[in-house]
Amino acid sequence: MGGLKYYERTKLLIELIEKKKTGRPGELARKLGIKERMVYNLLDDLRLTLGQEISYCKEQRSYCFLEKNL
């Protein structure tokens, strides 16, 4: 089976989000070597695991971690 393993994909996804370099969902899917639908599943898993909100920013053309208001 080709492509990155789940852990490696997740690690790369976190790095891309932190750098604000994910691109649009289709671009992100190509970077991760997965289908676009899997991008949404991976983002949902990451939201649950980290307990942090992730949102797409149109201006930056990237997914971003949202800051929590305390």
N, C-alpha and C positions, 0 to 999 in steps of 0.2 A: 504494500500500500504506500503510495507516494505522499509527499507533502510533510508538513510539520506535525509533530505529535501534539496532543491537546495541551500539555504543559507548556511546550515551546510556543504554541500559538497564543496562549493566554499571556505568557511573559512578553512576547512581541507586541501584543495588543495593548498591554499596560504601558509599555515604552512609547508606542506611537501616540496613545492618548495623552501621556504626560508631555510629550514634545509637540502636541497638537499637529500631528502629521498623518492622521488616518486617511484623509481624503473622504470622498463620498462612499456610501456603502459598497458600491460595485468595485471601486478602486481598492478599498480595504479588503474585500474578498480576494482580489488578485494578489495583494501583498501577502495575505495569509495562506494562499493556496487552497481556498475553500469556496463553496458556493455562497451567494449573497444571503440566502435564507439562514445559513449556518452563522453568518456574522451576527444576526439578530439573536440567535440562540446563545452564542458566546457572550454577547453583551449582557443578556439577561442573567446568565450564570455569574458573570463578573459582578453585576449589581448586587446579587444575592450574597455572593462570597465576601465582597468587600464592605457591603452595607453602605455603599456610596452611590449617589445618583450620577448617571452618565447621560449626557445630552448632546445632540448634534448642533453645532454652531455654524450657521450659514455664512457668516462673515469670515470665519477662519477656515471654513470647509473642512472641519474636523470634529470628531467626537471629543468632548471635554469632560473632566470630572467637575461637578458642581460643588462649590464651597457650601458647607453646612452653616447655617446661621444659628449660633448658640445664644 
